Amino acid sequence: MSLSEARYHDLVDAAQEEVEDVFDDSALDVDLENSGGVLTVRFANGSQLILSRQPALRQLWVAARSGGFHFDYDEDAELWICDNSEERLGELLARVTQEQGGEALAFEDL
């Protein structure tokens, strides 16, 4: 069963809010901007991490220095899972934050 549009947007909103909270609670020097459903994280070194919604596909897309990643929501696991690697969204975010920001942050709820 595919997600309803309303549920999809609620899930993306919740994921983006969680990401913002993790960065806000960290000592990492980042600039956060959430505009038009796109969350952009700018690291001190100039690199970016972008979380954007793709409503037609019901996916959450992540763009990082290491590439682009597409996530589907798994209702059973209640997690966003990469459609290519099976990596959880939280695992990917922790990895790219380490790569781009030099600090490991825990995105345990994602």
C-alpha distances in whole Angstrom, upper triangle without the diagonal:
4,7,9,12,14,12,12,16,17,15,18,20,20,20,23,25,25,26,29,30,31,33,35,35,37,40,39,40,37,37,33,32,29,29,27,24,25,27,30,32,35,37,41,42,40,37,33,30,27,24,22,19,18,15,15,13,12,14,17,20,23,27,30,33,32,29,26,22,19,16,12,11,10,9,11,14,14,15,15,16,18,16,20,22,19,21,20,21,24,25,25,27,29,30,31,32,35,35,36,37,39,38,35,33,30,27,26,23,21
4,7,9,12,10,9,13,14,13,15,18,18,18,20,23,23,24,26,28,28,30,32,33,35,38,36,38,34,34,30,29,26,26,23,20,22,24,27,29,32,34,38,39,37,34,30,27,24,21,19,15,14,12,11,10,8,11,14,17,20,24,27,30,29,26,23,20,16,14,10,9,10,9,12,15,14,14,14,15,16,15,18,20,18,20,19,19,22,24,23,25,27,28,28,30,33,33,33,35,37,36,33,31,29,25,25,22,19
4,6,8,6,6,9,10,10,12,14,15,15,18,19,20,21,24,25,26,28,29,31,32,35,34,35,32,31,28,26,23,23,21,18,20,21,24,27,30,32,36,37,35,32,29,25,22,19,17,13,13,10,11,10,7,10,13,16,19,23,26,29,29,26,22,19,16,13,10,8,10,9,12,14,12,13,12,14,16,16,19,21,19,20,18,18,20,23,22,23,26,27,27,29,31,32,32,33,35,34,32,29,27,23,23,20,17
4,5,5,6,9,10,11,12,14,15,16,18,20,21,23,24,26,27,29,30,32,33,37,35,36,33,32,28,26,23,22,20,17,20,22,25,28,31,34,37,38,36,34,30,27,24,20,18,14,13,10,11,11,9,12,14,18,21,24,27,31,31,28,25,22,18,16,13,12,13,12,16,17,15,16,15,18,20,19,23,25,22,23,21,20,23,26,25,25,28,30,30,31,34,34,34,35,37,36,34,31,29,25,25,22,20
4,6,5,6,9,10,11,12,14,15,16,18,20,21,22,24,26,27,28,30,32,35,34,34,31,29,25,23,20,19,16,14,17,19,22,25,29,31,35,36,34,31,27,24,21,18,15,11,11,7,9,10,8,11,13,16,19,22,26,29,29,27,23,21,17,16,13,12,15,14,18,19,16,17,16,18,20,19,23,25,23,24,22,20,23,25,25,24,28,29,28,29,33,33,32,33,36,35,33,30,29,25,25,22,20
4,5,5,6,9,10,11,12,14,15,16,18,20,21,22,25,26,27,28,31,34,33,33,30,28,24,23,19,18,16,14,17,19,22,25,28,31,35,36,34,32,28,25,22,18,16,13,13,10,12,14,11,13,14,18,20,24,27,30,31,28,25,23,19,17,15,14,16,15,18,19,16,17,16,19,21,21,25,27,25,25,22,20,22,26,25,24,28,30,29,29,33,33,32,33,36,34,32,29,28,24,24,21,19
4,5,5,6,9,10,10,12,14,15,16,18,20,21,23,25,25,27,29,32,31,32,29,28,24,23,19,19,17,14,17,18,22,24,28,30,34,35,33,31,27,24,21,17,16,13,13,11,13,13,10,12,13,17,19,23,26,29,29,27,24,21,18,15,13,11,13,11,15,16,12,13,13,16,19,19,23,24,22,22,19,18,20,23,23,22,25,27,27,27,31,32,31,31,34,32,30,27,25,21,21,18,16
4,5,5,6,9,10,11,12,14,15,17,18,20,21,23,24,26,27,31,29,30,27,26,22,21,17,17,15,12,14,16,19,22,25,28,31,32,31,28,24,21,18,14,12,9,10,8,10,10,6,8,9,13,16,19,22,26,26,23,20,17,14,12,10,8,11,11,15,15,12,12,11,14,16,16,20,21,19,19,17,15,18,21,20,20,23,25,24,25,28,29,28,29,31,30,28,25,24,20,20,17,15
4,5,5,6,8,10,10,12,14,15,16,18,20,21,22,24,26,29,28,28,25,23,19,18,14,14,12,9,12,13,17,20,23,26,29,31,29,26,23,20,17,13,11,8,10,8,11,12,9,10,10,13,16,19,22,25,26,24,20,18,16,14,13,11,15,14,18,18,15,14,13,16,18,19,22,23,22,21,19,16,18,21,21,20,23,25,24,24,28,28,27,28,31,29,28,25,23,20,21,17,15
4,6,5,6,9,10,10,12,14,15,16,18,20,21,22,24,28,27,28,25,23,20,18,15,16,14,11,14,14,18,20,24,26,30,32,30,28,24,21,18,14,13,11,13,12,15,15,11,12,12,15,17,21,23,27,27,25,22,20,18,15,14,12,14,13,17,17,13,13,13,17,19,20,23,24,22,21,18,16,17,21,21,20,22,25,24,24,27,29,28,28,30,29,27,24,22,18,19,15,14
4,5,5,6,9,10,11,12,14,15,17,19,20,21,23,26,25,26,24,23,19,18,15,16,15,12,14,14,17,19,23,25,28,30,28,26,22,19,16,13,12,10,12,11,15,14,10,10,9,13,15,18,21,24,25,23,20,17,15,12,11,8,11,11,14,13,10,10,9,13,15,17,20,21,18,18,15,13,14,17,17,16,19,22,21,21,25,26,25,26,28,26,24,21,19,15,16,12,11
4,5,5,6,8,10,11,12,14,15,17,18,20,21,25,23,24,21,20,16,15,12,13,12,8,10,10,14,16,19,22,25,27,25,22,19,15,13,9,9,7,10,10,13,13,9,9,7,10,12,15,18,21,22,20,17,15,13,11,11,9,13,13,16,15,12,11,9,13,14,16,19,20,18,17,14,11,13,17,16,15,18,20,19,19,23,24,23,23,26,24,23,20,18,15,16,13,11
4,5,5,6,9,10,11,12,14,16,16,18,20,23,22,23,20,18,15,13,10,12,11,8,10,10,13,15,19,21,25,27,25,23,19,16,14,11,10,9,13,12,16,16,13,12,10,13,14,17,19,23,24,22,20,18,16,14,14,13,16,16,19,18,14,13,13,16,18,20,23,23,21,20,17,14,15,18,18,16,19,21,20,20,23,25,23,23,26,24,23,20,19,15,17,14,12
4,6,5,6,9,10,10,12,14,15,16,18,22,21,22,20,19,16,15,13,15,15,11,13,12,15,16,20,22,25,27,26,24,20,17,15,12,13,12,15,15,19,18,14,14,12,15,15,18,20,24,24,23,21,18,17,14,14,12,15,14,17,16,12,11,11,15,17,20,23,22,20,19,15,13,13,17,17,15,17,20,20,19,22,24,23,23,25,23,21,18,16,13,13,10,10
4,5,5,6,9,10,11,13,14,15,17,20,19,20,18,17,14,14,12,15,15,11,12,10,13,14,18,19,23,24,23,21,17,14,13,9,11,11,14,15,18,17,14,12,9,12,12,15,16,20,21,20,17,15,14,12,12,11,13,14,16,14,11,9,9,12,14,17,19,19,17,15,12,9,10,13,13,11,14,17,16,16,19,21,20,20,22,20,18,15,14,10,11,9,7
4,5,5,6,9,10,11,12,14,16,19,17,18,15,14,11,11,8,11,12,9,9,7,10,11,14,17,20,22,20,18,15,12,10,7,9,10,14,15,18,18,15,13,10,11,11,14,15,19,20,19,17,15,15,13,15,14,17,18,20,18,15,13,12,15,16,19,21,21,20,17,14,11,11,15,14,11,14,17,16,15,18,20,18,18,21,19,18,15,14,11,13,11,10
4,5,5,6,9,10,10,12,14,17,17,18,15,14,11,11,9,12,14,11,11,9,12,12,16,18,21,23,22,20,17,14,13,11,13,13,17,18,21,21,18,16,13,15,15,17,18,22,23,22,20,19,18,17,18,16,19,19,21,19,16,15,14,18,19,22,24,24,22,20,17,14,13,17,16,14,16,19,18,16,20,22,20,19,22,20,19,15,14,11,13,11,11
4,5,5,6,9,10,11,12,16,16,17,15,15,12,14,12,16,17,14,14,11,13,13,16,18,21,23,22,20,17,14,14,12,14,15,18,19,23,22,19,17,14,16,15,17,18,21,22,22,20,18,18,16,17,15,17,18,20,17,14,13,13,16,18,21,23,22,20,18,14,11,10,14,14,11,13,16,16,14,17,20,19,18,20,17,16,12,11,8,10,8,8
4,5,5,6,9,10,11,14,13,14,12,12,10,12,11,14,16,13,12,9,10,9,13,14,17,19,19,17,14,11,11,9,12,14,18,19,23,21,19,16,13,14,12,14,14,17,18,19,17,16,16,15,17,16,18,20,21,19,16,14,13,15,16,20,21,20,19,16,13,10,9,12,12,9,10,13,13,11,14,16,15,14,17,15,13,10,10,7,10,9,8
4,6,5,6,9,10,13,12,13,10,10,7,9,9,13,15,13,12,8,10,9,12,13,16,19,18,17,14,12,12,11,14,15,19,21,24,24,21,19,15,16,14,16,16,19,20,21,20,19,19,18,20,19,22,23,25,22,19,17,16,19,20,23,25,24,23,20,17,14,13,16,15,12,13,16,15,13,16,18,16,15,17,16,15,12,12,10,13,13,12
4,5,5,6,9,12,12,14,12,13,10,13,12,16,18,16,15,12,13,12,15,16,18,21,21,20,17,15,15,14,17,19,22,23,27,26,23,21,18,19,17,19,19,22,23,24,23,21,22,20,22,20,22,23,24,22,19,17,17,20,22,25,27,26,24,21,18,15,13,16,17,13,14,17,17,14,17,19,18,16,18,16,15,11,11,10,12,11,12
4,6,5,6,10,10,12,11,13,11,14,14,18,21,18,17,13,14,12,14,14,17,19,19,18,16,14,15,14,17,19,23,24,28,27,24,21,18,19,16,18,17,20,21,22,21,20,21,19,21,20,22,23,24,21,19,17,17,19,20,24,25,23,22,19,16,13,11,13,14,10,10,14,14,11,13,16,15,13,15,12,11,7,7,7,10,10,11
4,5,5,8,7,9,7,9,8,12,13,17,20,18,16,12,12,9,11,11,13,16,16,15,13,12,13,14,17,19,23,25,28,27,25,22,19,18,16,17,16,18,19,21,20,20,21,20,23,22,24,26,27,24,22,19,19,21,21,25,26,24,24,20,18,15,13,15,15,11,11,14,13,10,12,15,13,11,13,11,11,8,10,10,13,14,14
4,6,8,8,9,9,10,9,12,13,17,20,18,17,13,13,11,13,13,14,18,18,18,16,15,16,16,19,21,25,27,30,29,27,25,21,21,19,20,19,21,23,24,24,23,24,23,25,24,27,27,29,26,24,22,21,24,25,28,29,28,27,24,21,18,16,18,18,15,15,18,17,13,16,18,17,14,16,14,14,11,12,12,15,15,16
4,7,9,11,11,13,12,16,17,21,23,21,20,17,17,14,16,15,16,19,20,20,19,17,19,19,22,24,27,29,32,31,29,26,23,23,21,22,21,23,24,26,26,25,26,25,26,25,27,28,29,26,23,22,22,24,25,29,30,28,27,24,21,19,16,18,19,15,14,18,17,14,16,19,18,15,16,13,13,10,11,11,14,14,16
4,5,8,9,12,13,16,18,22,24,23,21,17,16,13,14,13,14,17,18,18,17,16,18,19,22,24,28,30,33,32,30,27,23,23,20,21,19,21,22,24,24,24,25,24,27,26,28,29,30,27,25,22,22,24,25,29,29,27,27,23,21,18,15,17,17,14,12,15,15,11,13,16,15,11,12,9,10,8,10,11,14,16,16
4,6,9,12,13,17,20,23,26,25,23,19,18,14,14,12,12,15,17,17,17,17,20,21,24,27,30,33,36,35,33,30,26,25,22,22,20,21,23,25,26,26,28,27,30,29,31,32,33,30,28,26,26,27,27,31,31,30,29,26,24,21,18,19,20,16,15,17,16,12,13,16,14,11,11,9,11,10,13,15,17,19,20
4,6,10,11,15,18,21,24,23,20,17,15,11,11,8,9,11,13,13,13,14,16,18,22,25,28,30,34,32,30,27,24,23,19,19,17,17,19,22,23,23,25,25,28,28,30,32,33,29,28,25,24,25,25,29,29,27,27,24,22,19,17,18,17,14,13,14,13,10,11,13,11,7,9,7,10,9,12,14,17,19,19
4,7,10,13,17,20,23,22,20,16,14,10,9,7,6,9,11,12,12,13,16,18,21,25,28,31,34,33,31,28,24,23,20,19,17,17,20,22,23,24,26,26,29,29,32,34,35,32,30,27,26,27,27,30,30,29,29,26,24,21,19,20,19,16,15,17,15,11,13,14,11,8,10,10,13,13,16,17,20,22,21
4,6,10,13,16,19,19,16,12,10,6,5,5,6,9,10,10,9,10,13,15,18,21,24,27,30,29,28,25,21,20,17,16,14,15,18,20,20,21,23,23,26,27,29,31,33,30,28,25,23,25,24,28,28,27,27,24,22,19,18,19,18,14,14,16,13,10,13,14,11,8,12,12,14,13,16,16,19,20,20
4,7,10,13,16,16,14,10,8,6,5,7,8,11,10,11,9,10,12,14,16,20,23,25,28,28,27,24,20,19,17,16,15,16,19,20,20,21,23,23,26,27,30,31,33,31,28,25,24,26,25,28,29,28,29,25,24,20,19,21,19,16,17,18,16,13,16,17,13,12,15,15,17,16,18,18,21,22,21
4,7,10,13,13,10,7,6,5,6,9,11,14,13,12,10,10,10,11,13,16,20,22,25,25,23,21,18,17,15,15,15,17,19,20,19,20,21,21,23,24,27,28,30,28,25,23,21,23,23,26,27,27,27,24,22,18,17,20,18,14,16,18,16,13,17,18,15,13,17,16,17,15,17,16,20,19,18
4,6,10,10,8,6,5,7,8,12,14,16,14,14,11,11,10,11,12,15,18,20,23,23,22,20,17,16,15,15,15,18,20,20,19,20,20,21,23,23,27,28,31,28,26,23,21,24,23,26,27,27,27,25,23,19,19,22,20,16,19,20,18,16,20,20,17,16,20,20,21,19,20,18,22,21,19
4,7,6,6,4,6,9,11,15,18,20,17,16,13,12,10,9,10,12,15,17,20,21,19,17,14,14,14,15,16,19,21,20,19,19,19,19,21,21,24,25,28,26,23,21,19,22,22,24,26,26,26,24,22,18,18,21,20,17,19,21,19,18,21,22,19,19,22,22,22,20,20,18,21,20,18
4,5,5,7,8,12,14,17,20,22,19,18,15,14,11,11,10,11,14,16,19,20,19,18,15,15,15,16,18,20,23,21,19,20,20,20,22,22,25,26,30,28,25,23,21,24,23,25,27,28,28,26,24,20,21,24,22,19,22,24,21,21,24,24,22,22,25,25,26,23,24,21,24,23,21
4,6,8,11,14,17,20,23,25,22,20,17,16,12,11,9,10,12,13,16,17,16,16,14,14,15,16,19,22,24,22,19,20,19,19,20,20,24,25,29,28,24,23,20,23,23,24,26,28,27,26,24,21,22,25,23,21,24,26,23,23,26,26,24,24,28,28,28,25,26,23,25,23,21
4,7,10,13,16,19,23,24,21,20,16,14,11,9,6,7,10,10,14,15,13,13,11,11,13,14,17,20,22,20,17,17,16,16,17,17,21,21,25,24,21,19,17,19,19,21,23,24,24,23,21,17,19,22,20,18,21,23,21,20,24,24,22,23,26,26,25,23,23,20,22,20,18
4,6,10,13,16,19,20,18,16,12,10,7,6,5,7,10,12,15,16,14,13,10,10,10,11,14,17,19,17,14,15,14,15,17,17,21,22,26,24,21,19,16,19,18,20,22,23,23,21,19,16,17,20,17,15,19,20,17,17,21,21,19,20,23,23,23,21,21,18,21,20,17
4,7,10,13,16,18,16,14,10,8,6,5,6,9,13,15,18,18,17,14,11,11,10,10,12,15,17,16,14,15,15,15,17,18,21,23,25,24,21,18,16,18,18,20,22,22,22,20,18,14,15,18,15,13,16,18,15,14,18,18,16,16,20,19,19,17,18,15,19,17,15
4,6,10,13,14,12,10,7,6,5,7,8,12,15,18,21,20,19,17,13,12,10,9,10,13,15,15,14,15,16,17,20,20,24,26,28,26,23,21,18,20,19,21,22,23,23,21,19,15,16,18,15,13,15,17,13,13,16,16,13,14,17,18,18,17,18,16,20,19,17
4,6,10,11,10,8,6,5,6,9,11,15,18,21,24,23,22,19,15,14,11,10,10,12,15,15,15,16,17,18,21,22,25,27,29,26,24,21,19,20,19,22,23,23,23,20,19,15,15,17,14,11,13,14,11,10,13,13,10,10,14,14,15,14,16,14,18,18,17
4,7,8,6,6,5,7,9,12,14,18,21,24,27,26,25,22,18,16,13,12,11,11,15,16,16,18,20,21,24,25,28,30,32,30,28,24,22,23,22,25,25,25,26,23,22,18,18,19,16,13,15,16,12,11,14,13,10,9,13,14,16,15,18,17,21,22,20
4,5,5,5,6,8,11,14,17,21,24,27,29,28,27,24,21,19,15,13,11,11,14,16,17,19,21,22,26,27,29,32,33,30,29,25,23,24,23,26,26,25,26,23,22,19,18,18,16,13,14,14,11,9,11,11,7,6,10,11,13,14,17,17,21,22,20
4,5,7,9,12,15,18,21,25,27,30,33,32,31,28,24,22,19,17,14,14,17,19,21,22,25,26,30,30,33,35,37,34,32,29,27,28,27,30,29,28,29,26,25,22,21,21,20,17,17,17,14,12,13,13,9,7,10,12,15,16,19,20,24,25,24
4,6,9,12,15,18,21,25,28,31,33,32,32,28,25,22,19,16,13,12,15,17,19,21,25,26,30,31,33,36,38,35,33,30,27,28,26,29,28,27,29,26,25,23,22,22,19,17,17,16,13,12,13,11,8,8,10,13,16,17,20,21,25,27,25
4,7,10,13,16,19,23,25,28,31,30,29,26,23,20,17,14,12,11,14,16,17,20,23,25,28,30,32,35,37,34,32,29,27,27,25,28,27,27,28,25,25,22,22,22,19,17,18,17,14,13,14,13,9,10,13,15,18,18,22,22,26,27,25
4,7,10,14,16,20,22,26,28,27,26,23,20,17,13,11,8,7,11,12,14,16,19,21,25,26,29,32,34,31,29,26,23,24,22,24,23,23,25,22,22,19,19,19,16,14,15,14,11,10,12,10,7,8,12,14,16,17,19,19,23,24,22
4,6,10,13,16,19,22,24,23,23,20,16,14,10,8,6,7,11,11,12,14,17,18,22,23,26,29,31,28,26,23,20,21,19,22,21,21,23,20,20,16,17,17,14,12,14,14,10,10,13,11,8,9,13,15,16,16,18,17,21,22,19
4,7,10,14,16,19,22,21,20,16,13,10,7,6,5,7,10,10,10,11,13,15,18,20,22,25,27,24,23,19,17,17,16,18,18,18,19,17,16,13,13,14,11,9,11,11,8,8,12,11,8,10,13,14,15,14,16,14,18,18,16
4,6,10,13,16,18,17,17,14,10,8,6,5,7,10,12,11,9,10,12,13,16,18,21,23,26,24,21,18,15,16,15,17,18,18,19,17,16,13,14,15,12,10,14,14,11,12,15,14,12,14,17,17,18,16,17,15,19,18,16
4,7,10,13,16,15,13,10,7,6,5,7,9,13,14,12,10,10,10,10,13,14,18,20,22,20,18,15,12,14,13,15,17,17,17,16,14,10,12,14,12,10,14,15,12,13,17,16,15,16,19,19,18,17,17,14,17,16,13
4,7,10,12,12,11,9,6,5,6,8,12,15,16,14,11,11,10,10,13,14,18,20,23,21,19,16,13,15,14,15,17,19,19,17,16,13,15,17,15,14,17,18,16,17,20,20,18,20,23,23,22,20,20,17,20,18,15
4,6,9,9,8,6,5,6,9,11,15,18,19,16,13,12,10,10,11,12,16,17,21,20,17,15,12,14,14,15,17,19,19,18,16,14,16,19,16,16,19,20,19,20,23,23,22,23,26,26,25,23,22,19,21,19,15
4,6,6,6,5,6,7,10,13,16,20,20,17,13,12,9,10,10,12,16,17,21,21,18,17,13,15,14,14,16,19,18,19,18,15,19,20,18,18,22,22,21,22,26,25,24,26,29,28,27,25,25,21,23,21,18
4,5,5,6,8,10,14,16,20,23,24,20,17,15,12,12,11,12,16,17,20,20,18,17,14,16,16,15,18,21,20,21,19,17,20,23,21,21,24,25,24,25,29,28,27,29,32,31,30,28,27,23,24,22,19
4,6,8,11,12,16,18,22,25,25,21,18,16,13,13,12,14,17,18,21,22,20,19,16,17,17,15,18,21,21,22,21,19,23,25,23,23,27,27,26,28,31,30,29,31,34,34,33,31,30,26,27,25,22
4,5,9,10,14,16,20,23,22,19,15,13,10,10,9,11,14,15,19,19,18,16,13,14,13,12,15,18,17,18,18,17,20,22,20,21,24,25,24,26,29,28,28,30,32,32,30,29,27,24,25,23,19
4,7,10,13,16,20,23,23,20,16,14,10,9,7,8,11,12,16,16,14,13,11,12,13,12,15,18,16,17,16,15,18,20,19,19,23,24,23,24,27,27,27,29,31,30,29,26,25,21,22,20,17
4,6,10,13,16,20,19,16,12,10,6,5,5,7,11,13,16,16,14,12,9,10,9,9,12,15,14,14,13,12,15,17,15,16,19,20,19,21,24,24,23,25,28,27,25,23,22,19,20,18,14
4,7,10,13,17,17,14,11,8,6,5,7,8,12,14,17,16,14,11,8,9,9,10,13,14,14,13,12,9,13,15,13,13,16,17,16,17,21,21,20,21,24,23,22,20,19,16,17,16,12
4,7,10,13,13,11,7,6,5,6,9,11,15,17,20,19,17,14,10,11,9,10,12,14,14,13,13,10,13,14,12,12,16,16,14,16,19,18,18,20,22,22,21,20,19,16,19,17,14
4,6,10,10,8,6,5,6,8,11,14,17,19,22,20,18,15,11,12,10,12,13,13,14,12,12,9,11,12,9,9,13,12,10,12,15,15,14,16,18,19,18,17,17,14,17,17,13
4,7,8,6,4,6,9,11,15,17,20,23,25,23,22,18,15,15,12,14,14,15,16,15,15,12,14,14,11,10,14,13,10,12,15,13,12,15,17,18,18,18,19,17,20,20,16
4,5,5,6,8,11,14,17,19,22,25,27,24,23,20,16,16,14,16,15,15,17,15,15,12,14,13,10,9,12,10,7,9,12,10,8,11,14,15,15,16,17,16,19,20,17
4,6,8,11,15,17,21,23,25,29,30,27,27,23,20,19,16,19,17,17,19,17,18,16,16,16,12,12,13,11,8,10,12,9,7,11,13,15,16,17,19,18,22,23,20
4,7,9,13,16,19,22,24,27,29,26,25,22,19,17,14,16,14,14,16,14,16,15,16,14,11,11,13,10,8,11,12,9,9,13,14,16,16,17,19,18,21,23,19
4,7,10,13,17,20,22,26,27,25,24,21,17,16,13,14,12,13,15,14,16,14,16,15,11,12,15,12,10,13,15,12,12,16,17,19,19,19,20,19,22,23,19
4,7,10,14,17,19,23,25,23,22,18,15,14,10,11,11,12,14,13,14,12,15,15,11,12,15,13,11,14,16,15,14,17,20,21,20,20,20,19,21,21,18
4,7,10,13,16,19,21,19,18,15,11,10,7,8,8,9,11,10,11,9,12,12,9,11,14,13,11,14,17,15,16,18,20,21,19,19,19,17,18,18,15
4,7,10,13,16,18,17,16,13,9,8,6,6,7,10,10,10,11,9,13,14,11,13,16,15,14,17,20,19,19,21,23,23,22,21,20,17,19,18,14
4,7,9,12,15,13,12,9,6,5,4,6,8,10,9,9,8,7,11,12,10,12,15,15,15,17,20,20,20,22,24,23,21,20,18,15,16,15,11
4,6,9,12,11,10,8,5,5,6,6,10,11,10,11,10,10,13,14,14,15,18,19,19,21,23,23,24,25,27,26,24,22,20,17,17,16,12
4,6,9,9,7,6,4,6,9,10,13,14,11,12,10,10,13,15,15,16,18,20,20,21,24,25,25,26,28,27,24,22,20,16,16,13,10
4,6,5,5,5,6,7,10,10,14,14,11,12,10,11,13,15,16,17,19,21,22,23,25,26,27,28,29,28,25,23,20,17,16,13,11
4,6,5,7,9,10,14,14,18,18,14,15,13,14,16,18,19,20,22,24,25,26,28,29,30,31,32,30,27,25,22,18,17,14,13
4,6,8,11,11,15,15,18,18,14,15,13,15,16,18,20,21,22,24,26,27,28,30,31,32,33,31,27,25,22,19,17,14,14
4,5,8,9,13,14,17,16,12,13,10,12,13,14,16,18,19,21,22,23,25,27,28,28,29,27,24,22,18,15,13,11,10
4,7,9,13,15,18,17,14,14,10,11,12,14,16,17,18,20,22,22,24,26,27,27,28,26,23,21,17,14,12,9,9
4,6,10,12,15,14,11,10,7,7,9,11,12,13,15,17,18,19,21,22,23,24,25,23,20,18,15,12,10,8,6
4,7,9,12,12,9,9,6,5,8,10,10,11,14,15,16,17,20,21,21,22,24,22,20,18,15,12,12,10,7
4,6,9,8,6,6,5,6,9,10,10,12,14,15,15,18,19,20,21,23,24,23,20,19,16,14,13,13,9
4,5,6,5,5,6,7,10,10,9,11,14,14,14,17,18,18,19,21,23,22,20,19,18,15,16,15,12
4,6,6,8,10,11,14,14,12,15,18,17,17,20,22,21,22,25,26,26,24,23,21,19,19,19,15
4,6,8,11,12,15,14,12,15,18,16,16,20,21,20,21,24,25,25,23,23,22,20,20,20,17
4,5,9,11,13,11,10,14,15,14,15,18,19,18,20,22,23,23,20,21,19,18,18,19,16
4,6,9,12,10,10,14,15,14,16,19,19,20,21,23,24,23,20,20,18,16,16,16,13
4,6,8,6,7,10,11,11,12,15,16,16,18,20,20,19,17,16,15,13,13,14,11
4,5,5,6,9,10,11,13,14,16,17,18,19,20,19,16,14,12,10,10,10,7
4,5,5,6,9,10,11,12,14,15,16,17,18,17,14,13,11,8,9,9,6
4,5,5,6,9,10,10,12,14,15,15,16,14,11,9,7,5,6,7,4
4,6,5,6,9,10,11,12,14,15,15,14,11,10,8,7,8,10,8
4,5,5,6,8,10,10,12,13,14,14,11,11,10,9,11,12,10
4,5,5,6,8,10,10,11,12,11,9,8,8,7,10,11,9
4,6,5,6,9,10,10,10,9,6,6,6,6,9,12,10
4,5,5,6,9,10,10,9,7,9,10,10,12,15,13
4,5,5,6,8,9,9,9,10,12,11,15,16,14
4,5,5,5,7,6,6,7,10,10,14,16,14
4,6,5,5,5,5,7,10,12,15,18,16
4,6,6,8,9,11,14,15,18,20,18
4,6,8,10,12,15,15,19,21,19
4,6,8,10,13,14,18,20,19
4,7,10,13,15,18,21,20
4,6,10,12,15,18,18
4,7,10,12,15,15
4,6,9,12,12
4,5,9,9
4,6,6
4,6
4
